[in-house]
Amino acid sequence: MRRVMSAAFVSAAVIATLGLGIVRAQSNRAGQTTPSSAPQRNWYSVTVTTVKPDHIADWLQIQKAETVPMQQKGGIKQRDTWASGAPFGEGNTYAIVTPIDKFATYDMPNLARRILGDAAAQTYQNKLAAMTLSRRTFAVQDRAELSIAPGPNAKFVAAILTDTTIVSGHAEQYEAYVKGDLLPLLKKDNVVGYSVSRTTFGGDANEYHSVMLISSFADIDRGPAQTRLLKPAEAAAMAAKVTPHVARVERTILRYVPDLSYRPKPTS
């Protein structure tokens, strides 16, 4: 979780979240549209917070009663919250994923000061700081062409986050493997949703985050699609194809937190 989407959101996650993302203009940079032939690129902010164990209840209450309403009032259209340690990994850690519509927003005072005013914002931030062990925020860019968006009525309880650090200079080969080999297999397996993002600011630029939504933890008992849908020789060949491009892999199970999340209602 320390390396999230996340996700991220997300996330990823990221993402689960990114797969559930707002449909916006295709972009290479936030706020700048490009021809429809270009891959869709959306930006997301991922904040990973580890909360002091004796302050979990208070932190969750502040998020629900103060932070979420403030973000909605401030025009943040979507928020997805994921918890780690569910049941494996570092506990008391949450990833919050929100879209970045344009980076010009960061030229303004932070959201709390814009909505609450200086004094109230300082009080709010001090309360959160007293409950927090660590906090990190970074920006990821999604890879819609490497993802499988879930249906509008998709049901899921958690996601498997895979953080993959690729060998420097091997991004093109790694993305070609995901698009040409892995994605068709996942579509054949009818996964609930699968999404990919890449860290751009605030972390390792060689790190990709993929999130596979699961409708229940029993889905994990089925095993990976490679072992169920491919012959052993085919699965081995597929693994050998991607191995030269990967430096490190870390997996985390993230549990979705619906009480601390919101998204636009699907349009018919």
TORVO-528004 format. One record per residue: residue number from 1; residue in three letters; x, y, z of N, C-alpha, C in turn. Coordinates in pm, whole numbers, always signed. Layout:
ATOM vexlo vexza  neast nnorth    nup caeast canorth   caup  ceast cnorth    cup
ATOM   NUM   Ala      X      Y      Z      X       Y      Z      X      Y      Z
...
//
This chain:
ATOM vexlo vexza  neast nnorth    nup caeast canorth   caup  ceast cnorth    cup
ATOM     1   Met    +83   -121     +0     +0      +0     +0    +86   +125     +0
ATOM     2   Arg   +206   +115    +60   +293    +232    +62   +326   +277    -79
ATOM     3   Arg   +321   +184   -177   +360    +214   -315   +239   +234   -404
ATOM     4   Val   +121   +243   -347     -4    +233   -419     +4   +290   -559
ATOM     5   Met   -139   +285   -619   -199    +341   -718   -163   +410   -684
ATOM     6   Ser   -284   +287   -588   -256    +303   -558   -280   +239   -564
ATOM     7   Ala   -413   +217   -574   -443    +231   -571   -461   +217   -577
ATOM     8   Ala   -362   +377   -516   -439    +480   -570   -493   +433   -583
ATOM     9   Phe   -646   +432   -634   -699    +476   -698   -654   +470   -706
ATOM    10   Val   -585   +433   -708   -608    +417   -745   -619   +402   -786
ATOM    11   Ser   -630   +432   -883   -681    +357   -850   -740   +296   -826
ATOM    12   Ala   -588   +416   -789   -616    +314   -840   -664   +311   -775
ATOM    13   Ala   -682   +219   -651   -678    +219   -662   -697   +258   -723
ATOM    14   Val   -542   +209   -837   -572    +283   -878   -611   +214   -959
ATOM    15   Ile   -792   +121  -1085   -782    +133  -1066   -902    +83  -1069
ATOM    16   Ala   -894    +36   -967  -1032     +15   -960  -1090   +151   -985
ATOM    17   Thr  -1043   +243   -909  -1092    +378   -923  -1077   +431  -1064
ATOM    18   Leu   -960   +412  -1123   -938    +470  -1255  -1028   +405  -1358
ATOM    19   Gly  -1057   +278  -1340  -1151    +212  -1429  -1291   +265  -1411
ATOM    20   Leu  -1317   +319  -1293  -1449    +375  -1265  -1451   +525  -1291
ATOM    21   Gly  -1346   +575  -1353  -1327    +718  -1363  -1433   +792  -1442
ATOM    22   Ile  -1434   +922  -1422  -1526   +1009  -1493  -1491  +1009  -1642
ATOM    23   Val  -1591  +1002  -1727  -1566   +1012  -1870  -1544  +1159  -1904
ATOM    24   Arg  -1421  +1188  -1942  -1385   +1326  -1972  -1322  +1331  -2111
ATOM    25   Ala  -1290  +1451  -2157  -1226   +1465  -2287  -1093  +1392  -2286
ATOM    26   Gln  -1060  +1327  -2397   -932   +1261  -2407   -825  +1367  -2395
ATOM    27   Ser   -721  +1334  -2318   -619   +1435  -2291   -484  +1373  -2269
ATOM    28   Asn   -380  +1447  -2304   -244   +1412  -2270   -200  +1490  -2148
ATOM    29   Arg   -260  +1606  -2127   -233   +1686  -2009   -366  +1735  -1958
ATOM    30   Ala   -377  +1745  -1825   -504   +1785  -1766   -550  +1916  -1827
ATOM    31   Gly   -675  +1915  -1876   -733   +2037  -1930   -703  +2063  -2075
ATOM    32   Gln   -624  +1977  -2142   -591   +1999  -2282   -642  +1881  -2364
ATOM    33   Thr   -734  +1907  -2454   -790   +1799  -2535   -700  +1770  -2654
ATOM    34   Thr   -712  +1646  -2703   -633   +1603  -2818   -726  +1531  -2913
ATOM    35   Pro   -682  +1505  -3036   -767   +1435  -3131   -813  +1301  -3075
ATOM    36   Ser   -932  +1256  -3120   -991   +1135  -3065   -908  +1011  -3094
ATOM    37   Ser   -816  +1018  -3191   -732    +902  -3220   -626   +879  -3114
ATOM    38   Ala   -597   +980  -3033   -496    +965  -2929   -553   +888  -2811
ATOM    39   Pro   -468   +810  -2743   -518    +736  -2626   -571   +833  -2520
ATOM    40   Gln   -673   +790  -2451   -728    +873  -2344   -631   +877  -2228
ATOM    41   Arg   -606   +996  -2174   -516   +1013  -2063   -584  +1101  -1959
ATOM    42   Asn   -616  +1046  -1845   -673   +1122  -1736   -576  +1121  -1618
ATOM    43   Trp   -575  +1231  -1545   -486   +1246  -1429   -565  +1227  -1300
ATOM    44   Tyr   -498  +1167  -1201   -558   +1148  -1070   -458  +1179   -960
ATOM    45   Ser   -509  +1233   -852   -430   +1253   -731   -456  +1137   -637
ATOM    46   Val   -349  +1078   -584   -361    +966   -491   -295  +1007   -359
ATOM    47   Thr   -371  +1007   -253   -318   +1037   -121   -323   +912    -35
ATOM    48   Val   -207   +868    +11   -197    +748    +94   -167   +793   +237
ATOM    49   Thr   -257   +762   +329   -246    +805   +468   -247   +685   +561
ATOM    50   Thr   -149   +679   +650   -149    +579   +757   -190   +650   +885
ATOM    51   Val   -296   +601   +945   -357    +665  +1062   -309   +596  +1191
ATOM    52   Lys   -290   +675  +1296   -253    +617  +1425   -362   +520  +1470
ATOM    53   Pro   -325   +401  +1516   -425    +297  +1549   -533   +344  +1645
ATOM    54   Asp   -498   +429  +1742   -598    +471  +1841   -682   +589  +1794
ATOM    55   His   -663   +631  +1668   -739    +744  +1615   -820   +706  +1491
ATOM    56   Ile   -829   +577  +1460   -898    +534  +1338  -1042   +584  +1336
ATOM    57   Ala  -1116   +561  +1444  -1258    +600  +1446  -1274   +750  +1427
ATOM    58   Asp  -1190   +829  +1493  -1199    +974  +1480  -1165  +1019  +1338
ATOM    59   Trp  -1063   +958  +1279  -1021    +996  +1144  -1132   +963  +1044
ATOM    60   Leu  -1192   +845  +1057  -1300    +808   +967  -1419   +903   +981
ATOM    61   Gln  -1448   +944  +1104  -1560   +1036  +1125  -1534  +1172  +1062
ATOM    62   Ile  -1411  +1222  +1073  -1378   +1350  +1011  -1387  +1340   +859
ATOM    63   Gln  -1340  +1229   +803  -1350   +1212   +659  -1496  +1216   +614
ATOM    64   Lys  -1581  +1146   +687  -1721   +1135   +648  -1798  +1265   +671
ATOM    65   Ala  -1774  +1330   +786  -1854   +1446   +824  -1798  +1578   +771
ATOM    66   Glu  -1667  +1585   +747  -1606   +1712   +710  -1537  +1708   +573
ATOM    67   Thr  -1450  +1608   +552  -1369   +1609   +430  -1453  +1583   +305
ATOM    68   Val  -1536  +1479   +307  -1617   +1447   +189  -1710  +1564   +153
ATOM    69   Pro  -1786  +1621   +248  -1871   +1736   +212  -1790  +1854   +158
ATOM    70   Met  -1672  +1877   +213  -1588   +1987   +165  -1543  +1962    +22
ATOM    71   Gln  -1504  +1839     -9  -1461   +1807   -145  -1576  +1820   -244
ATOM    72   Gln  -1694  +1776   -205  -1810   +1790   -293  -1843  +1937   -316
ATOM    73   Lys  -1838  +2016   -210  -1865   +2159   -224  -1760  +2227   -311
ATOM    74   Gly  -1637  +2176   -303  -1528   +2235   -380  -1524  +2191   -525
ATOM    75   Gly  -1621  +2108   -568  -1629   +2071   -709  -1552  +1947   -747
ATOM    76   Ile  -1502  +1872   -650  -1435   +1746   -682  -1543  +1643   -715
ATOM    77   Lys  -1546  +1597   -839  -1658   +1519   -890  -1659  +1374   -845
ATOM    78   Gln  -1546  +1327   -798  -1535   +1184   -768  -1432  +1162   -659
ATOM    79   Arg  -1461  +1069   -571  -1364   +1028   -470  -1383   +879   -446
ATOM    80   Asp  -1273   +805   -451  -1277    +663   -419  -1176   +637   -308
ATOM    81   Thr  -1220   +565   -207  -1137    +538    -91  -1116   +387    -78
ATOM    82   Trp   -991   +349    -58   -953    +209    -46   -873   +189    +81
ATOM    83   Ala   -894    +76   +148   -822     +45   +272   -734    -77   +251
ATOM    84   Ser   -612    -70   +304   -524    -186   +297   -539   -268   +425
ATOM    85   Gly   -459   -374   +436   -471    -462   +551   -605   -532   +553
ATOM    86   Ala   -653   -570   +435   -790    -622   +423   -794   -753   +345
ATOM    87   Pro   -750   -863   +400   -694    -880   +534   -542   -885   +537
ATOM    88   Phe   -475   -862   +424   -329    -874   +419   -266   -738   +391
ATOM    89   Gly   -144   -721   +435    -73    -596   +410    -76   -504   +531
ATOM    90   Glu    -21   -385   +512    -12    -287   +619   -150   -232   +654
ATOM    91   Gly   -188   -241   +779   -319    -194   +823   -321    -46   +854
ATOM    92   Asn   -442     +5   +881   -461    +146   +919   -417   +242   +809
ATOM    93   Thr   -415   +195   +685   -369    +277   +573   -481   +289   +470
ATOM    94   Tyr   -501   +412   +422   -610    +440   +329   -554   +515   +208
ATOM    95   Ala   -604   +481    +91   -571    +552    -32   -696   +624    -81
ATOM    96   Ile   -683   +753   -102   -794    +835   -151   -758   +885   -290
ATOM    97   Val   -843   +854   -387   -815    +888   -527   -918   +988   -576
ATOM    98   Thr   -872  +1100   -630   -961   +1201   -686   -906  +1246   -821
ATOM    99   Pro   -992  +1287   -914   -944   +1331  -1046   -878  +1467  -1039
ATOM   100   Ile   -780  +1487  -1126   -718   +1619  -1147   -772  +1673  -1279
ATOM   101   Asp   -860  +1769  -1272   -916   +1826  -1395   -816  +1915  -1466
ATOM   102   Lys   -739  +1990  -1388   -635   +2077  -1444   -535  +2111  -1335
ATOM   103   Phe   -409  +2119  -1372   -305   +2147  -1275   -307  +2292  -1229
ATOM   104   Ala   -374  +2379  -1303   -386   +2519  -1262   -452  +2532  -1125
ATOM   105   Thr   -528  +2430  -1086   -592   +2432   -954   -488  +2448   -844
ATOM   106   Tyr   -368  +2395   -866   -266   +2400   -762   -199  +2537   -752
ATOM   107   Asp   -235  +2629   -840   -190   +2768   -825   -271  +2843   -720
ATOM   108   Met   -384  +2785   -681   -472   +2847   -584   -440  +2795   -443
ATOM   109   Pro   -494  +2860   -339   -481   +2804   -204   -543  +2665   -200
ATOM   110   Asn   -502  +2584   -103   -556   +2448    -98   -705  +2449    -73
ATOM   111   Leu   -768  +2334    -98   -914   +2325    -93   -969  +2367    +42
ATOM   112   Ala   -908  +2323   +151   -959   +2357   +283   -963  +2507   +304
ATOM   113   Arg   -861  +2578   +261   -858   +2724   +279   -959  +2793   +188
ATOM   114   Arg   -979  +2737    +69  -1077   +2799    -21  -1219  +2782    +31
ATOM   115   Ile  -1249  +2669    +92  -1386   +2639   +136  -1412  +2686   +278
ATOM   116   Leu  -1315  +2666   +368  -1336   +2693   +510  -1285  +2829   +556
ATOM   117   Gly  -1190  +2884   +482  -1123   +3005   +531   -998  +2968   +608
ATOM   118   Asp   -909  +3065   +627   -777   +3036   +683   -782  +2975   +823
ATOM   119   Ala   -856  +3036   +913   -855   +2989  +1052   -917  +2850  +1066
ATOM   120   Ala  -1035  +2831  +1006  -1103   +2702  +1015  -1023  +2593   +943
ATOM   121   Ala   -957  +2629   +833   -876   +2532   +760   -757  +2487   +843
ATOM   122   Gln   -697  +2581   +915   -584   +2545  +1000   -626  +2451  +1111
ATOM   123   Thr   -742  +2476  +1170   -794   +2387  +1275   -821  +2248  +1219
ATOM   124   Tyr   -882  +2242  +1103   -913   +2115  +1038   -784  +2038  +1008
ATOM   125   Gln   -685  +2106   +952   -560   +2039   +917   -483  +1992  +1041
ATOM   126   Asn   -490  +2070  +1148   -423   +2031  +1272   -486  +1904  +1331
ATOM   127   Lys   -618  +1894  +1323   -686   +1775  +1374   -640  +1651  +1299
ATOM   128   Leu   -634  +1660  +1167   -592   +1546  +1088   -446  +1511  +1113
ATOM   129   Ala   -361  +1613  +1125   -218   +1588  +1146   -194  +1513  +1277
ATOM   130   Ala   -273  +1544  +1379   -256   +1479  +1509   -293  +1332  +1505
ATOM   131   Met   -368  +1291  +1404   -414   +1152  +1393   -331  +1070  +1294
ATOM   132   Thr   -236  +1133  +1229   -168   +1074  +1114    -25  +1033  +1146
ATOM   133   Leu    +11   +912  +1103   +150    +867  +1113   +230   +907   +991
ATOM   134   Ser   +169   +896   +874   +238    +934   +751   +135   +968   +644
ATOM   135   Arg   +178  +1050   +549    +89   +1092   +441   +172  +1123   +318
ATOM   136   Arg   +129  +1071   +205   +201   +1095    +79   +100  +1114    -32
ATOM   137   Thr   +124  +1212   -117    +36   +1237   -231   +118  +1234   -360
ATOM   138   Phe    +67  +1165   -461   +134   +1165   -590    +32  +1164   -702
ATOM   139   Ala    +78  +1194   -823     -9   +1204   -940    +17  +1086  -1032
ATOM   140   Val    -93  +1022  -1076    -82    +913  -1172   -163   +948  -1296
ATOM   141   Gln   -125   +887  -1405   -196    +905  -1532   -246   +769  -1577
ATOM   142   Asp   -373   +760  -1613   -428    +629  -1647   -388   +586  -1788
ATOM   143   Arg   -410   +458  -1812   -387    +399  -1942   -518   +329  -1982
ATOM   144   Ala   -611   +407  -2036   -744    +353  -2069   -735   +243  -2172
ATOM   145   Glu   -639   +252  -2263   -627    +150  -2368   -574    +18  -2314
ATOM   146   Leu   -526    +17  -2189   -477    -105  -2126   -574   -154  -2020
ATOM   147   Ser   -694   -101  -2020   -788    -126  -1911   -919   -184  -1961
ATOM   148   Ile   -993   -245  -1868  -1127    -296  -1895  -1221   -227  -1796
ATOM   149   Ala  -1300   -135  -1845  -1389     -60  -1756  -1502   -150  -1707
ATOM   150   Pro  -1534   -145  -1579  -1647    -225  -1528  -1778   -169  -1577
ATOM   151   Gly  -1879   -251  -1581  -2012    -205  -1619  -2068   -110  -1514
ATOM   152   Pro  -2167    -29  -1552  -2221     +70  -1459  -2282     +9  -1334
ATOM   153   Asn  -2324   -116  -1341  -2385    -183  -1226  -2295   -292  -1168
ATOM   154   Ala  -2165   -282  -1196  -2071    -382  -1147  -2069   -384   -994
ATOM   155   Lys  -2064   -503   -938  -2058    -520   -793  -1919   -573   -756
ATOM   156   Phe  -1858   -511   -657  -1726    -556   -613  -1707   -517   -466
ATOM   157   Val  -1623   -592   -399  -1596    -565   -257  -1451   -527   -234
ATOM   158   Ala  -1365   -562   -328  -1222    -538   -308  -1153   -539   -443
ATOM   159   Ala  -1022   -522   -439   -942    -524   -561   -804   -577   -529
ATOM   160   Ile   -744   -640   -628   -604    -683   -615   -518   -579   -687
ATOM   161   Leu   -437   -509   -610   -347    -407   -665   -212   -469   -692
ATOM   162   Thr   -162   -455   -812    -28    -501   -847    +57   -381   -886
ATOM   163   Asp   +160   -355   -806   +255    -248   -837   +373   -311   -909
ATOM   164   Thr   +393   -272  -1034   +499    -330  -1116   +601   -223  -1152
ATOM   165   Thr   +724   -243  -1109   +833    -153  -1148   +903   -215  -1267
ATOM   166   Ile   +902   -143  -1378   +961    -198  -1500  +1108   -157  -1511
ATOM   167   Val  +1181   -227  -1594  +1318    -190  -1625  +1316    -57  -1701
ATOM   168   Ser  +1404    +34  -1662  +1406    +165  -1726  +1422   +153  -1877
ATOM   169   Gly  +1336   +223  -1951  +1341    +219  -2097  +1258   +109  -2159
ATOM   170   His  +1187    +31  -2076  +1109     -81  -2128   +959    -55  -2123
ATOM   171   Ala   +917    +71  -2112   +774    +101  -2102   +698    +55  -2226
ATOM   172   Glu   +752    +79  -2343   +683     +42  -2467   +661   -109  -2475
ATOM   173   Gln   +763   -186  -2438   +750    -332  -2444   +651   -382  -2339
ATOM   174   Tyr   +656   -323  -2220   +565    -368  -2115   +420   -337  -2152
ATOM   175   Glu   +394   -217  -2202   +257    -181  -2239   +208   -266  -2356
ATOM   176   Ala   +298   -301  -2448   +259    -387  -2560   +220   -525  -2510
ATOM   177   Tyr   +289   -576  -2408   +253    -706  -2349   +116   -699  -2285
ATOM   178   Val    +90   -594  -2206    -40    -582  -2139   -152   -576  -2243
ATOM   179   Lys   -132   -494  -2346   -237    -474  -2445   -257   -597  -2535
ATOM   180   Gly   -149   -660  -2575   -159    -767  -2674   -174   -906  -2616
ATOM   181   Asp   -128   -927  -2491   -129   -1061  -2433   -220  -1073  -2311
ATOM   182   Leu   -199   -984  -2214   -273    -997  -2089   -419   -954  -2103
ATOM   183   Leu   -443   -840  -2168   -578    -786  -2175   -675   -882  -2246
ATOM   184   Pro   -640   -940  -2361   -732   -1035  -2424   -766  -1153  -2334
ATOM   185   Leu   -669  -1199  -2255   -694   -1311  -2165   -793  -1271  -2055
ATOM   186   Leu   -777  -1150  -2000   -867   -1104  -1895  -1008  -1081  -1949
ATOM   187   Lys  -1019  -1033  -2072  -1151   -1016  -2132  -1219  -1152  -2150
ATOM   188   Lys  -1142  -1250  -2191  -1196   -1385  -2208  -1243  -1441  -2074
ATOM   189   Asp  -1178  -1398  -1967  -1212   -1446  -1832  -1328  -1367  -1770
ATOM   190   Asn  -1377  -1265  -1842  -1490   -1184  -1795  -1464  -1120  -1657
ATOM   191   Val  -1347  -1057  -1643  -1316    -992  -1516  -1413   -877  -1491
ATOM   192   Val  -1438   -848  -1364  -1529    -739  -1328  -1477   -607  -1380
ATOM   193   Gly  -1348   -585  -1367  -1286    -462  -1414  -1137   -471  -1395
ATOM   194   Tyr  -1063   -407  -1483   -916    -410  -1475   -866   -276  -1529
ATOM   195   Ser   -777   -214  -1455   -729     -84  -1502   -583    -64  -1468
ATOM   196   Val   -519    +19  -1547   -374     +41  -1537   -347   +191  -1532
ATOM   197   Ser   -253   +229  -1447   -206    +368  -1442    -55   +367  -1424
ATOM   198   Arg     +5   +484  -1443   +150    +497  -1428   +180   +621  -1344
ATOM   199   Thr   +269   +604  -1247   +310    +719  -1165   +385   +819  -1252
ATOM   200   Thr   +353   +946  -1234   +420   +1052  -1310   +493  +1149  -1219
ATOM   201   Phe   +424  +1200  -1117   +485   +1294  -1023   +473  +1239   -881
ATOM   202   Gly   +579  +1255   -803   +575   +1216   -663   +618  +1074   -634
ATOM   203   Gly   +668  +1003   -735   +709    +865   -715   +795   +816   -829
ATOM   204   Asp   +812   +686   -838   +897    +623   -939   +825   +624  -1074
ATOM   205   Ala   +881   +690  -1172   +817    +700  -1304   +819   +568  -1379
ATOM   206   Asn   +892   +470  -1329   +892    +337  -1391   +790   +244  -1327
ATOM   207   Glu   +703   +298  -1243   +608    +216  -1170   +469   +223  -1233
ATOM   208   Tyr   +415   +105  -1263   +278     +91  -1312   +193    +30  -1200
ATOM   209   His    +66    +69  -1200    -27     +16  -1102   -145    -47  -1177
ATOM   210   Ser   -168   -174  -1155   -284    -238  -1216   -376   -286  -1105
ATOM   211   Val   -504   -271  -1126   -603    -307  -1026   -708   -397  -1091
ATOM   212   Met   -730   -512  -1030   -833    -605  -1075   -943   -610   -971
ATOM   213   Leu  -1063   -570  -1010  -1176    -574   -919  -1220   -718   -895
ATOM   214   Ile  -1262   -747   -773  -1315    -880   -743  -1452   -864   -676
ATOM   215   Ser  -1545   -947   -716  -1680    -939   -661  -1691  -1003   -523
ATOM   216   Ser  -1597  -1093   -491  -1590   -1154   -359  -1450  -1209   -341
ATOM   217   Phe  -1412  -1233   -216  -1280   -1290   -191  -1270  -1433   -243
ATOM   218   Ala  -1384  -1496   -263  -1383   -1631   -320  -1326  -1631   -462
ATOM   219   Asp  -1330  -1515   -530  -1272   -1507   -664  -1125  -1547   -664
ATOM   220   Ile  -1056  -1519   -553   -912   -1548   -546   -888  -1697   -548
ATOM   221   Asp   -983  -1775   -493   -967   -1921   -489   -961  -1983   -628
ATOM   222   Arg  -1011  -1913   -726  -1012   -1966   -863   -872  -1970   -922
ATOM   223   Gly   -782  -1883   -872   -648   -1876   -927   -642  -1781  -1045
ATOM   224   Pro   -522  -1744  -1091   -507   -1650  -1202   -558  -1708  -1334
ATOM   225   Ala   -599  -1617  -1421   -652   -1660  -1552   -550  -1740  -1632
ATOM   226   Gln   -421  -1708  -1616   -318   -1777  -1693   -318  -1927  -1665
ATOM   227   Thr   -342  -1966  -1539   -337   -2108  -1505   -466  -2180  -1539
ATOM   228   Arg   -576  -2105  -1553   -706   -2168  -1581   -738  -2174  -1729
ATOM   229   Leu   -692  -2074  -1804   -733   -2063  -1944   -624  -2103  -2044
ATOM   230   Leu   -502  -2117  -1995   -391   -2151  -2084   -333  -2287  -2050
ATOM   231   Lys   -277  -2351  -2149   -200   -2472  -2125    -70  -2433  -2055
ATOM   232   Pro     -9  -2526  -1979   +114   -2491  -1906   +222  -2430  -1994
ATOM   233   Ala   +240  -2481  -2112   +343   -2427  -2201   +307  -2285  -2245
ATOM   234   Glu   +178  -2260  -2269   +134   -2125  -2308   +154  -2026  -2194
ATOM   235   Ala   +121  -2069  -2072   +138   -1982  -1956   +285  -1950  -1934
ATOM   236   Ala   +371  -2049  -1951   +515   -2028  -1935   +569  -1931  -2040
ATOM   237   Ala   +520  -1945  -2163   +565   -1856  -2270   +519  -1713  -2244
ATOM   238   Met   +400  -1699  -2191   +348   -1566  -2159   +431  -1500  -2050
ATOM   239   Ala   +465  -1577  -1946   +548   -1524  -1838   +687  -1486  -1889
ATOM   240   Ala   +743  -1571  -1976   +876   -1543  -2029   +878  -1416  -2114
ATOM   241   Lys   +764  -1384  -2174   +757   -1266  -2261   +769  -1136  -2182
ATOM   242   Val   +712  -1134  -2060   +711   -1010  -1983   +828   -999  -1886
ATOM   243   Thr   +885  -1113  -1845   +989   -1113  -1742  +1107  -1020  -1771
ATOM   244   Pro  +1158  -1012  -1894  +1274    -924  -1918  +1246   -776  -1895
ATOM   245   His  +1120   -738  -1889  +1085    -597  -1878  +1047   -556  -1735
ATOM   246   Val  +1046   -651  -1643   +997    -624  -1506  +1111   -635  -1406
ATOM   247   Ala  +1123   -531  -1321  +1226    -531  -1218  +1172   -575  -1083
ATOM   248   Arg  +1044   -545  -1057   +989    -575   -925   +837   -579   -931
ATOM   249   Val   +776   -668   -853   +630    -678   -847   +588   -687   -700
ATOM   250   Glu   +485   -611   -663   +429    -618   -528   +277   -617   -538
ATOM   251   Arg   +212   -706   -464    +66    -716   -469     +5   -687   -332
ATOM   252   Thr   -109   -619   -336   -182    -583   -215   -331   -601   -240
ATOM   253   Ile   -403   -649   -141   -548    -654   -150   -605   -527    -86
ATOM   254   Leu   -688   -457   -161   -750    -335   -112   -900   -357    -97
ATOM   255   Arg   -954   -311    +14  -1098    -320    +35  -1161   -183     +6
ATOM   256   Tyr  -1266   -182    -73  -1334     -57   -107  -1412     -6    +15
ATOM   257   Val  -1409   +127    +35  -1478    +189   +148  -1589   +279    +92
ATOM   258   Pro  -1709   +225    +71  -1816    +303     +6  -1862   +423    +87
ATOM   259   Asp  -1855   +416   +220  -1900    +528   +302  -1814   +652   +284
ATOM   260   Leu  -1691   +634   +237  -1600    +747   +218  -1572   +772    +71
ATOM   261   Ser  -1663   +726    -15  -1645    +739   -160  -1773   +795   -222
ATOM   262   Tyr  -1758   +858   -338  -1874    +902   -416  -1831   +917   -560
ATOM   263   Arg  -1926   +899   -651  -1901    +913   -794  -2027   +966   -860
ATOM   264   Pro  -2013  +1025   -977  -2134   +1069  -1050  -2219   +949  -1085
ATOM   265   Lys  -2347   +968  -1088  -2437    +861  -1129  -2421   +836  -1278
ATOM   266   Pro  -2421   +708  -1319  -2406    +678  -1463  -2516   +743  -1545
ATOM   267   Thr  -2480   +794  -1661  -2579    +852  -1751  -2633   +742  -1841
ATOM   268   Ser  -2761   +749  -1871  -2824    +647  -1955  -2797   +674  -2102
//
